[in-house]
Every structure is written in structure tokens, then in C-alpha cells.
Amino acid sequence: MGSAFFVSSAIAAMRSAIRQFDVFNGDADGICALHQLRLEHPVQATLITGRKREIALLERVQAYAGDRVTVLDISLDRNRVALDDLLRKGVIVDYFDHHQAGRLPVHPGLHALIDTTPDVCTGLLVDRFLCGRQRPWAVVAAFGDNLGDQARALGDAAGIDTARLAVLQELGECLNYNAYGDSDEDLIIHPRLLYEYVSRYRDPWKFFSCEPVFARLRAARRHDLASANQNQECIELPAGEIVLLPDSAASRRARGALANQLATTFPDKAHAVLTPDRQDGYTVSVRAPKNRLHAADTLCALFGGSGRPAAAGIDHLPRIRVTAFTEAFAAAFQNRQGGISVAVKAVPRSLPARNTVQPFKPS
């Protein structure tokens, strides 16, 4: 009986100490949002994160009454069951996000700052919460989330000159690139480790110039984007373009970066970038036209995906549904100004290639 008493007392003592969990998307927005928050409010925390499309992260949190969980840049709707469970246990949850949330739980333990407007990211919400006290990292977050206009406006307001702003842009794009992949083996570095490197730097320009891990990311991104631009096949539609990349780790890493690059280069067009997955289908990144930020999330939701109006994704698009996706893409992003309505009857088996070196053809 004595040993059982001491064991139960030890467990009670462990649970009596309030613990902090930081749960965040592994992309630039999630990392930079958390970094801003912890620069202002440092605390020892258990870090829980993952690849870009690893969204259901709250189910990994083993928290008890009195513990605190800070959540950044992951959909509340995709984490609803786990969130409700934590709140029932008496866990305090601070939630920062810009994805579609659905119905917000009404609970005294939930403190939520959620804004789903297309020109906002989680890093900008944290910047708002902190009254701009770590603004350079908010600019990095916005660039990483492909909100270039918002990032530049914020940088200009903070007095950041053009050359230094260009550094923040490349930093954001490289941090974001690192989150893409269909497995941890695809990644250059796991997002949790990348955050730990970032957290050592208050100054983003020093991270850019001094951190060897960043130099490695920068070189890898350039290589993977060059490969993606040389090895792709396209379905061109009046509404935009669907790009298919070869089956490789480089393609899976470059999928989001290429989608952002295309969206920025051709702001009147929508884009989807597909890479083969391991289930006889594709992983998909979708970008709405930057001049009409709408419908990416609703399109992807039709195929089990999620996201926001400007950018969204599908974890698994079965090969047999590629034609249906193409039709839905054309309908979602039809040229509203010109009144063009597109009905794609079939995806051609042999696709026109752009600078194709190693052709990839869906069967």
C-alpha cells in the first residue's frame, strides 16, 4: 500500500505542475507566429508540429487540467474533437489561426483569435496581438504564406528598406518550402528542429546570414524549383493551369513553392500542382488567382481537402478523380469578368509538356 501511495503522489505532483504545449503548423507562418510569441513571452514548452499537411495535431497533446496549449496556424475544424476533449479536461487553449474554423466552441478555457479573411495569415494575427513588437518576423511569415503585398506594406510601415525586405522575402519562402513533403524522409529538416534553430535568433537578418541550416535550405529550394520548372506537364485551361510533376522527393518538396511562384507570376490565373502519392493518386496544392482570392478552399473541400480561399490542398486525390478535379477547377475559377464557362470532358492521357526532361504521364 505504501508504494502505491508514493506512486500516486508522484503522479499527482507531476500533474500539479502546469505544463505548456506549443502546437503549430510546420510552415513559415506557423514557425514565425510561434517565434514572435515566444520572443515576447518566453516559456518552456513541449513542441508539437509536423509537415505542411499534418494538420490534426491536437490529438497528440497529452494535457491535463490546468495545463496550457497554444495553437497556431492549424484548422480548428480539423482539430475540433481533440480541442473539445482538452477543454473538457480543464486545459486552457489559446488559438491563433486564419483557416476556416466552422462553429467556435463556447468555453471559458478557449481564447481564440481567428480571422479568415484572404489577406491575413497567422503571423499577422500574432503581430496584431503583440502590437507589432516583433514585426520583422511577421513580415517573414507573410512572405512565406505568399502574401507579398501585405508583407511589403508591413515592412514599409516599419521602415525596412528594399534590400532588407528582399532578405525577409527569401527567408519566408525558404522556411515555407521546408514544410512540404509526403513523409518526413522528403524533408530537408523536420519543422520542429527548424523552429529550434530559428528560436535562437531575435534578428531574422542574422539567421539569414549566419545560420548554416538556412544556407542548406536555400540551396535545396533553388535546386528543387529548377528541377520542377524543367520537369512538368500541364493542362492549360482558360481559368488557369494544372501542373503535374514527376514522382520524386524534389517534386514533393517543391510543390507548394512552385504553386506560389506561378500564382505570383500569373496573378490572373488559378494554379494547381499535383505530385504522385503512394496510394495511386496525387497530393495537390491549389492557389487562387492573386487578383481574385477565392474558392481554393471550397474546391479542395469537394475532394476531402482543406485550406483557405487563397490557398488550399488535397492530401489524396485518387487517380480516377483527376478528370472530376479538372472539371471542378475549371468551374471554380472560371473567368467571371469574361463570362467564360469551361466544361472539361476528359483529361488527355498525353499532356502537353513544358520544358519536359523526364515526362510524367498519368495512366
Helices and strands as residue ranges (DSSP letters): H 2-16, E 20-24, H 28-40, E 46-48, G 58-60, E 68-72, G 77-79, H 80-89, E 92-97, E 110-114, H 122-129, H 135-144, H 148-157, H 162-177, G 184-186, H 191-198, H 204-210, H 212-230, E 232-237, E 240-244, H 249-265, E 270-276, E 281-287, H 296-301, E 306-307, E 311-318, G 319-321, H 322-332, E 353-354
